Amino acid sequence: MIYNQYGKTGLKVSRFGLGCMRFPKDEKEAIEMVRFAIDHGVNYLDTAYLYNDSEIITGKALKEGYRDKAYLATKCPLGREFISKYEDLEKCLDEELMRLGTDHIDVYLLHGLDFDSWQKAQKLDALTFLDKMIAKGKILHKAFSAHAPLVLFKEIVDATDFEMAQIQLNILDVHQQAGVEGLEYAAKKGMAIVVMEPLRGGFLLNNVPAEVQAVIDAYPEKRSLAEWCFRWLYNMPEVSVILSGTSNLEQLQDNLRIFEQANSEVMPEEEWNLIAKIREAFESKKSIQCGACRYCMPCPRGVDIPEIFRLYNNYQLVKPYGVDVYAYQKTILSAGTGADQCVSCGLCMKHCPQGLKIPDLLQQVHQEFMELFNARARARGRDVK
Ligand SMILES: NC(=O)c1ccc[n+]([C@@H]2O[C@H](COP(=O)([O-])OP(=O)(O)OC[C@H]3O[C@@H](n4cnc5c(N)ncnc54)[C@H](OP(=O)(O)O)[C@@H]3O)[C@@H](O)[C@H]2O)c1
């Protein structure tokens, strides 16, 4: 296992961190998996209050001496209704400490910050809360995770002295959310960067298009798509930890093997070209042929047309994965740049080199995303407007 600096904290962390969001159903198996990872050099675990029983299972796995062998990151579910006042923050943290069977959390994150929860963080004075918890020794380092767009990501990074940012990044999401630009921005400030969803939750590997497989097969160096995805990430020196939530022991063993040699800056130019070809092959499968030239912009109603089509294409590639649907709701609609603002004036169509019927497509995307979002909200028992 290769170890890396964790920003300015002085921690030395394994480049592969175990994501505890996708534990196997069988608790015994999950505990064995955590211990197997630690026994083989993983010293970073990422869980959250919101990952079903994950904190409880992780807590059990960390008994019998394992707690001292790994850094433990968990998260404050700030966006949820049951956190409505300052006191709720510490109450929740105390519950997490109890679930995890520990007296301190190494890294405590404000979970999944978006426009709404970031506002809530300020309203509830969550940043002061983090500092107070550090002073009390309940947490050692403060951090946040976000699927937020770059502009919000930078605002959060600049707001306080967070020690780590956890971002979604993979070969397809170079310019999505924080993206590589956000990664470099935060790293320049000395923050550790932890990557989540390096395989887009596994969906990058499910139903790999024949075009993508052909590119991989034609390359002389034989590596699986999973390995290429991880390699592209560990090649970046700014990335401290790459989290992956393995579903079984075979995947865990595979990832441990991959991360044995996970040194930064090892990719020659041909490998960069290969990753670009893999990306192109994925993107050739997109369903709206938007080339992101932005000739359609600016829209007089402020609709972010290229971004909406990009989210939709991403979503189509990795169905039924929901992050793009969520991003549409939480970032595009919240910012007032959604397809619901379109009045079909048709100005955009005059400039589109692909001849796309943009207003119709916007309507289709909006309808589909909202149906999915509302179905999910209903499944979680929430009211749908
Ligand atoms: N803070 C947040 O907002 C947030 C959001 C998402 C995730 N996270 C954290 O980030 C962690 C990592 O994200 P992730 O779990 O989505 O990571 P990921 O690596 O993108 O996806 C994990 C999935 O990829 C597949 N996989 C992993 N290794 C494999 C291998 N060697 N070969 C084949 N398939 C493999 C498995 O899917 P199959 O089951 O389909 O085989 C596995 O469940 C999470 O576990 C969680 O701790 C945080």
PDBQT file of the ligand as one rigid body, heavy atoms in Angstrom, charges set to zero:
ROOT
HETATM    1  N1  LIG A 401     -20.047  12.328   0.918  1.00  0.00    +0.000 N 
HETATM    2  C1  LIG A 401     -20.832  11.982  -0.052  1.00  0.00    +0.000 C 
HETATM    3  O1  LIG A 401     -21.707  12.737  -0.475  1.00  0.00    +0.000 OA
HETATM    4  C2  LIG A 401     -20.597  10.630  -0.673  1.00  0.00    +0.000 A 
HETATM    5  C3  LIG A 401     -21.317  10.228  -1.774  1.00  0.00    +0.000 A 
HETATM    6  C4  LIG A 401     -21.022   9.045  -2.344  1.00  0.00    +0.000 A 
HETATM    7  C5  LIG A 401     -20.007   8.262  -1.785  1.00  0.00    +0.000 A 
HETATM    8  N2  LIG A 401     -19.328   8.642  -0.704  1.00  0.00    +0.000 N 
HETATM    9  C6  LIG A 401     -18.255   7.832  -0.090  1.00  0.00    +0.000 C 
HETATM   10  O2  LIG A 401     -17.309   7.515  -1.086  1.00  0.00    +0.000 OA
HETATM   11  C7  LIG A 401     -17.122   6.118  -1.101  1.00  0.00    +0.000 C 
HETATM   12  C8  LIG A 401     -16.674   5.699  -2.460  1.00  0.00    +0.000 C 
HETATM   13  O3  LIG A 401     -17.705   5.906  -3.409  1.00  0.00    +0.000 OA
HETATM   14  P1  LIG A 401     -18.282   4.644  -4.125  1.00  0.00    +0.000 P 
HETATM   15  O4  LIG A 401     -18.558   3.578  -3.135  1.00  0.00    +0.000 OA
HETATM   16  O5  LIG A 401     -19.377   5.142  -4.967  1.00  0.00    +0.000 OA
HETATM   17  O6  LIG A 401     -16.990   4.189  -4.990  1.00  0.00    +0.000 OA
HETATM   18  P2  LIG A 401     -16.909   3.571  -6.435  1.00  0.00    +0.000 P 
HETATM   19  O7  LIG A 401     -15.563   2.939  -6.493  1.00  0.00    +0.000 OA
HETATM   20  O8  LIG A 401     -17.215   4.569  -7.468  1.00  0.00    +0.000 OA
HETATM   21  O9  LIG A 401     -18.037   2.472  -6.498  1.00  0.00    +0.000 OA
HETATM   22  C9  LIG A 401     -17.981   1.309  -5.707  1.00  0.00    +0.000 C 
HETATM   23  C10 LIG A 401     -18.573   0.186  -6.519  1.00  0.00    +0.000 C 
HETATM   24  O10 LIG A 401     -17.743  -0.048  -7.647  1.00  0.00    +0.000 OA
HETATM   25  C11 LIG A 401     -17.664  -1.427  -7.906  1.00  0.00    +0.000 C 
HETATM   26  N3  LIG A 401     -16.250  -1.836  -7.702  1.00  0.00    +0.000 N 
HETATM   27  C12 LIG A 401     -15.356  -1.378  -6.785  1.00  0.00    +0.000 A 
HETATM   28  N4  LIG A 401     -14.156  -1.933  -6.988  1.00  0.00    +0.000 NA
HETATM   29  C13 LIG A 401     -14.282  -2.768  -8.040  1.00  0.00    +0.000 A 
HETATM   30  C14 LIG A 401     -13.380  -3.623  -8.744  1.00  0.00    +0.000 A 
HETATM   31  N5  LIG A 401     -12.121  -3.755  -8.384  1.00  0.00    +0.000 N 
HETATM   32  N6  LIG A 401     -13.866  -4.323  -9.803  1.00  0.00    +0.000 NA
HETATM   33  C15 LIG A 401     -15.140  -4.215 -10.177  1.00  0.00    +0.000 A 
HETATM   34  N7  LIG A 401     -16.044  -3.416  -9.560  1.00  0.00    +0.000 NA
HETATM   35  C16 LIG A 401     -15.608  -2.706  -8.515  1.00  0.00    +0.000 A 
HETATM   36  C17 LIG A 401     -18.649  -2.089  -6.975  1.00  0.00    +0.000 C 
HETATM   37  O11 LIG A 401     -19.917  -2.002  -7.632  1.00  0.00    +0.000 OA
HETATM   38  P3  LIG A 401     -20.848  -3.294  -7.954  1.00  0.00    +0.000 P 
HETATM   39  O12 LIG A 401     -21.521  -3.607  -6.687  1.00  0.00    +0.000 OA
HETATM   40  O13 LIG A 401     -21.797  -2.757  -9.000  1.00  0.00    +0.000 OA
HETATM   41  O14 LIG A 401     -19.978  -4.376  -8.438  1.00  0.00    +0.000 OA
HETATM   42  C18 LIG A 401     -18.635  -1.146  -5.796  1.00  0.00    +0.000 C 
HETATM   43  O15 LIG A 401     -19.778  -1.246  -4.995  1.00  0.00    +0.000 OA
HETATM   44  C19 LIG A 401     -18.469   5.560  -0.628  1.00  0.00    +0.000 C 
HETATM   45  O16 LIG A 401     -18.403   4.227  -0.231  1.00  0.00    +0.000 OA
HETATM   46  C20 LIG A 401     -18.765   6.517   0.481  1.00  0.00    +0.000 C 
HETATM   47  O17 LIG A 401     -18.018   6.151   1.643  1.00  0.00    +0.000 OA
HETATM   48  C21 LIG A 401     -19.606   9.822  -0.153  1.00  0.00    +0.000 A 
ENDROOT
TORSDOF 0
